[in-house]
Amino acid sequence: MEYTIKALQPGRGLTRLTLDATDSGDAARRAEALGCTVLSVAQASLGLGRRKEFPLLLFAQELLALLRSGISVLEAIEALREKESRPAVRSVLDGVHDALRQGKTLSSALEESAATFPALFIAAIRASERTSDLDEALSRYAAYATQLDGLRSRLMSAALYPVLLMVVGGMVILFLMGYVVPRFAHIYQDFGGELPLVSRLLLEWGGLVENGWPLLLAIVIGAVTAFASRQGRAAVGRLGERLAWRIPALGERLRVFQLARLYRTLGMLLRGGIPSPQSMKMVSGLLSASLAAALERARVKVTEGIPLSVAFEHEGLSTPVALRMLRVGERAGNMGEMMERAAGFHDEEMARWADWATRLFGPALMLFMGLVIGVIVVFMYLPIFQLAESIR
């Protein structure tokens, strides 16, 4: 969901930002991570069209390739701008190019388009400017984004088959209940006599659909329209996430998934030279509300001098494997690398679990759909079976 933020930004004065966030508090935290003093937060107006996303991973990869070829940052942005044919993307690159020509650093130029470039990317670029290793920062971010996209693709592929089963099964059930059952209801009305309870329920359902189909159609259209909007999808997503967290086995897997994303993002920022408290503040928007609150408490403990592994253990932000890796990272002085290794371990674990769950859930869902359709068909034909029995 997009939020418009009025804030005071060092070196620029009063400015207006448009950021993607889960809620107004998350939007304010993201703006503060950019060094802004937030004055007001308001939800951005929703347009009819879907906003085109900037290809950030491709941008980082192409910029890295150009810089490694020996050309300057300004020349690299000029080359990317000249080859771009999409107006929305070219407009963003034009803004970055103009800011660079004014003598601003790359991080400052990207910060002017904070609605396009996430705070994590800008922070990684800003840290690299202090150590003159922009190539390494872009390489780390490209690897980070590629790994996240790979895991997301594997999880989506695992969920595709169950979703298709649910869609097809739901359409068959809707066809039976919305078209076939009302037709059988007319047949039952001509029978006369006492009908079984399930047959009377089908008769009432047939009458409801036949007499109230405009209202039912309006409800379906309203639901589809609401879901098609970004706000509706976000609301459905939040509801689904809350329900999923209440399921013990699934909730624990979601917790591990979010912790793995936390470790990977923190690892990238720590390897880029960003201090732990600042990195922890920047990544809070990646977590659910409960885990974000725990991360904030852990950040306060770290600023008080408590080791990061101890703070994570006390706040429930570690797993047995990750905790051992964090302790090793603190002793060896490579906390960023160990966090990324912990994230890789849990990513592989999540991928294996998703594959196993899909193999189990698919047949179970198919069996459930078959049972539901079978029960509907039996209930439709039950009066006919009874009539044939009475005639015999």
C-alpha positions in Angstrom: 0.0 0.0 0.0 1.4 3.4 -0.9 1.7 6.3 1.7 2.6 9.9 1.1 4.9 11.3 3.7 5.7 15.0 4.5 9.1 15.1 6.2 12.2 17.2 6.9 15.2 15.8 5.1 18.8 16.9 5.9 20.1 19.1 3.1 16.8 19.3 1.3 14.4 20.8 3.8 10.7 20.0 3.6 10.1 17.2 1.2 7.4 14.7 0.1 8.0 11.0 -0.2 5.8 8.2 -1.6 6.6 4.8 -0.1 5.2 1.3 -0.2 4.4 0.0 3.3 2.1 -2.3 5.2 0.6 0.5 7.3 1.2 4.1 8.3 3.6 3.1 11.1 5.7 1.1 8.8 5.8 4.0 6.3 7.0 6.3 9.0 9.7 3.9 10.1 10.9 3.5 6.5 11.1 7.3 6.1 13.0 7.6 9.4 15.5 5.0 8.1 16.2 7.4 5.3 17.2 10.0 7.8 14.0 12.0 7.6 12.0 13.7 10.4 8.4 12.7 9.7 5.7 15.4 9.8 2.7 13.6 8.5 1.7 10.3 6.9 -1.3 9.8 4.6 -2.5 7.0 2.4 -1.8 7.8 -1.3 -4.8 7.9 -3.6 -5.3 4.8 -5.6 -5.3 5.0 -9.3 -7.2 2.8 -11.7 -4.1 1.4 -13.4 -1.5 -0.7 -11.7 1.8 1.0 -11.0 4.6 -0.3 -13.1 7.5 -1.6 -10.9 11.0 -0.4 -11.5 13.3 -3.4 -12.5 15.7 -2.9 -9.6 17.5 -6.2 -9.9 18.2 -5.6 -13.6 19.2 -2.0 -12.9 21.8 -3.2 -10.3 23.1 -5.9 -12.6 23.5 -3.7 -15.6 25.0 -0.8 -13.6 27.5 -3.3 -12.1 28.5 -4.5 -15.5 29.1 -1.0 -16.8 31.1 0.1 -13.8 33.3 -3.0 -14.0 34.0 -2.1 -17.6 35.7 1.1 -16.4 33.2 3.9 -17.1 32.0 6.4 -14.5 28.7 6.3 -12.6 27.3 9.2 -14.6 28.2 7.6 -18.0 26.7 4.3 -16.8 23.4 6.0 -15.9 23.5 7.9 -19.3 23.9 4.6 -21.1 21.1 2.9 -19.2 18.8 5.9 -19.8 19.6 6.0 -23.6 18.8 2.3 -24.1 15.5 2.4 -22.1 12.3 2.5 -24.1 9.7 2.3 -21.3 8.6 5.8 -20.3 8.1 5.1 -16.6 11.6 3.6 -16.2 13.2 6.3 -18.3 11.6 9.0 -16.2 13.2 7.5 -13.1 16.6 7.3 -14.8 16.2 10.9 -16.0 15.8 12.0 -12.4 18.8 10.1 -11.2 20.9 11.4 -14.2 19.9 15.0 -13.5 20.8 14.7 -9.8 24.2 13.3 -10.7 24.9 16.1 -13.1 24.2 18.6 -10.2 27.1 17.0 -8.3 25.1 14.8 -6.0 26.3 11.4 -5.0 24.6 8.3 -6.3 22.9 7.6 -3.0 21.5 11.1 -2.8 20.3 10.8 -6.4 18.5 7.5 -5.6 17.1 9.0 -2.4 15.2 11.6 -4.5 13.3 8.7 -6.0 12.7 6.9 -2.6 9.3 5.6 -3.9 11.2 3.6 -6.5 14.4 2.6 -4.7 14.0 0.8 -1.4 15.8 2.1 1.7 17.9 -1.1 1.8 19.4 -0.4 -1.6 20.0 3.3 -0.9 21.7 2.4 2.4 24.0 -0.2 0.8 25.0 2.4 -1.9 25.6 5.1 0.7 27.8 2.8 2.8 29.8 1.8 -0.2 30.5 5.5 -1.1 32.3 5.8 2.2 34.6 2.9 1.5 34.8 3.3 -2.3 33.5 -0.2 -3.1 30.4 0.5 -5.1 31.0 -2.6 -7.3 31.0 -4.8 -4.2 27.8 -3.3 -2.9 26.0 -3.7 -6.2 27.2 -7.3 -6.4 26.0 -8.1 -2.9 22.6 -6.5 -3.5 22.2 -8.4 -6.8 23.1 -11.7 -5.1 20.7 -10.8 -2.3 17.8 -10.0 -4.6 18.5 -13.0 -6.8 18.4 -15.4 -3.9 15.2 -13.9 -2.6 13.6 -14.1 -6.1 14.8 -17.7 -6.4 13.2 -18.7 -3.1 10.0 -16.9 -3.9 9.8 -18.6 -7.3 10.3 -22.0 -5.7 7.6 -21.4 -3.1 5.2 -20.1 -5.8 5.8 -23.1 -8.0 5.1 -25.4 -5.0 1.8 -23.5 -4.4 0.7 -23.4 -8.0 -0.8 -27.0 -8.1 -2.9 -26.6 -5.0 -4.2 -23.2 -6.1 -5.2 -24.7 -9.5 -7.0 -27.5 -7.7 -8.9 -25.1 -5.5 -9.9 -22.8 -8.5 -11.1 -25.7 -10.6 -12.9 -27.5 -7.8 -14.5 -24.2 -6.7 -15.8 -23.5 -10.2 -17.3 -27.0 -10.4 -19.0 -26.6 -7.1 -20.3 -23.1 -8.1 -21.7 -24.6 -11.3 -23.5 -27.4 -9.5 -24.9 -25.1 -6.8 -25.7 -22.2 -9.1 -27.1 -24.0 -12.2 -27.7 -27.7 -11.7 -29.3 -27.6 -8.2 -31.9 -24.9 -9.2 -32.9 -27.1 -12.2 -33.4 -30.1 -9.9 -35.4 -27.9 -7.5 -38.1 -27.5 -10.2 -38.2 -31.3 -10.7 -38.7 -31.8 -6.9 -41.5 -29.3 -6.8 -43.6 -31.5 -9.1 -43.0 -34.6 -7.0 -45.4 -33.8 -4.2 -45.3 -35.5 -0.9 -42.7 -35.3 1.8 -39.1 -34.8 0.7 -36.0 -35.7 2.7 -34.3 -32.9 4.7 -31.4 -32.6 2.3 -33.7 -32.4 -0.6 -35.7 -29.6 1.0 -32.5 -27.7 1.6 -31.6 -28.1 -2.0 -35.0 -26.9 -3.0 -34.6 -23.8 -0.8 -31.1 -23.1 -2.2 -32.5 -23.4 -5.8 -35.2 -20.9 -5.0 -32.7 -18.6 -3.4 -30.4 -18.7 -6.4 -33.3 -18.3 -8.9 -35.0 -15.4 -7.1 -31.9 -13.6 -5.8 -29.4 -14.1 -8.5 -29.0 -10.3 -9.2 -28.0 -9.7 -5.6 -25.7 -12.7 -5.6 -24.1 -11.6 -8.9 -23.6 -8.1 -7.4 -21.9 -9.6 -4.4 -19.6 -11.7 -6.5 -18.8 -8.7 -8.8 -18.1 -6.5 -5.7 -15.9 -9.1 -4.2 -13.9 -9.5 -7.4 -13.6 -5.8 -7.8 -12.4 -5.3 -4.3 -9.8 -8.1 -4.6 -8.6 -6.6 -7.9 -7.6 -3.4 -6.2 -4.3 -3.1 -4.4 -6.0 -2.1 -1.2 -8.3 -5.2 -1.4 -5.4 -7.6 -2.1 -3.5 -6.1 0.8 -6.5 -6.6 3.1 -6.9 -10.2 2.0 -3.2 -10.8 2.3 -3.2 -9.4 5.9 -6.2 -11.6 6.8 -4.7 -14.7 5.3 -1.4 -14.0 7.1 -3.2 -13.6 10.5 -5.1 -16.9 9.9 -1.9 -18.7 8.8 0.0 -17.5 11.9 -2.8 -19.1 14.1 -2.1 -22.6 12.6 0.7 -24.0 14.8 2.7 -25.9 12.2 2.3 -23.3 9.5 2.8 -20.4 11.8 6.2 -21.8 12.9 7.2 -22.1 9.2 6.2 -18.6 8.5 8.3 -17.4 11.5 11.3 -19.3 10.2 10.7 -17.8 6.7 10.7 -14.3 8.1 13.7 -14.9 10.3 15.6 -16.2 7.2 14.7 -13.0 5.3 15.8 -11.0 8.3 19.2 -12.8 8.5 19.8 -12.4 4.8 19.0 -8.7 4.8 21.0 -8.0 8.0 23.9 -9.9 6.6 24.0 -7.9 3.4 23.9 -4.6 5.4 26.5 -5.7 7.9 28.8 -6.8 5.2 28.3 -3.4 3.6 29.6 -1.7 6.7 26.4 -0.4 8.2 26.3 -0.7 12.0 24.1 -3.3 13.6 21.6 -0.9 15.3 21.0 1.1 12.1 20.7 -2.1 10.0 18.2 -3.6 12.5 16.1 -0.4 12.3 16.1 -0.5 8.5 14.8 -4.1 8.2 12.0 -3.9 10.7 9.5 -3.3 7.8 10.2 -6.8 6.5 8.7 -8.5 9.5 5.3 -9.1 11.0 4.1 -6.8 13.8 5.1 -9.1 16.6 8.5 -9.9 15.2 9.2 -6.2 14.4 8.5 -5.3 18.0 10.8 -8.1 19.1 13.5 -6.8 16.7 13.1 -3.2 18.1 13.6 -4.6 21.7 16.7 -6.5 20.5 18.0 -3.3 18.8 17.7 -1.4 22.1 19.7 -4.2 23.9 22.4 -4.1 21.2 22.8 -0.3 21.6 23.2 -1.0 25.4 26.2 -3.2 24.7 24.5 -6.7 24.7 25.9 -9.0 22.0 23.6 -9.4 19.1 23.3 -13.2 19.5 22.2 -12.8 23.1 19.6 -10.1 22.2 18.2 -12.3 19.4 18.0 -15.3 21.7 16.2 -13.4 24.5 13.7 -11.9 22.0 12.9 -15.1 20.2 14.6 -14.0 16.9 16.8 -17.0 16.6 16.6 -20.7 15.8 19.0 -23.3 17.3 21.1 -23.5 14.1 21.1 -19.7 13.6 22.0 -19.0 17.2 25.2 -21.2 16.9 26.1 -19.5 13.7 25.7 -16.0 15.2 27.9 -16.9 18.1 30.6 -18.2 15.7 30.2 -15.0 13.7 30.7 -12.8 16.8 33.9 -14.7 17.8 35.3 -14.7 14.2 34.2 -11.1 13.4 32.2 -12.1 10.3 28.7 -11.7 11.6 27.4 -10.6 8.2 28.7 -13.7 6.4 27.4 -16.0 9.1 23.9 -14.4 9.0 23.8 -15.0 5.2 24.8 -18.7 5.8 22.1 -19.1 8.4 19.6 -17.6 5.9 20.7 -20.0 3.2 20.3 -23.0 5.6 16.8 -22.0 6.5 15.9 -21.1 2.8 16.8 -24.7 1.8 14.8 -26.0 4.7 11.8 -24.0 3.7 12.0 -25.1 0.1 12.2 -28.8 1.2 9.2 -28.3 3.5 7.2 -26.6 0.8 7.9 -29.4 -1.6 6.8 -32.0 0.9 3.7 -30.1 1.9 2.7 -29.7 -1.7 3.0 -33.4 -2.4 0.8 -34.1 0.7 -1.7 -31.2 0.3 -2.4 -31.8 -3.4 -3.9 -35.3 -3.1 -5.6 -34.4 0.2 -7.2 -31.3 -1.5 -8.2 -33.4 -4.5 -9.9 -36.0 -2.2 -11.7 -33.2 -0.3 -13.0 -31.6 -3.5 -14.1 -35.0 -4.8 -16.0 -35.7 -1.5 -17.8 -32.3 -1.6 -18.8 -32.7 -5.3 -19.9 -36.3 -4.6 -22.0 -35.3 -1.6 -23.7 -32.6 -3.7 -24.5 -35.1 -6.5 -25.9 -37.7 -4.1 -28.1 -35.1 -2.3 -29.4 -34.0 -5.7 -30.3 -37.6 -6.8 -31.5 -38.8 -3.4 -35.2 -38.0 -4.0 -35.1 -39.8 -7.3 -33.6 -42.9 -5.6 -36.3 -42.8 -3.0 -39.0 -42.4 -5.7 -37.6 -45.4 -7.6 -37.5 -47.4 -4.4 -41.2 -46.6 -3.7 -42.2 -47.6 -7.2 -40.4 -50.9 -6.9 
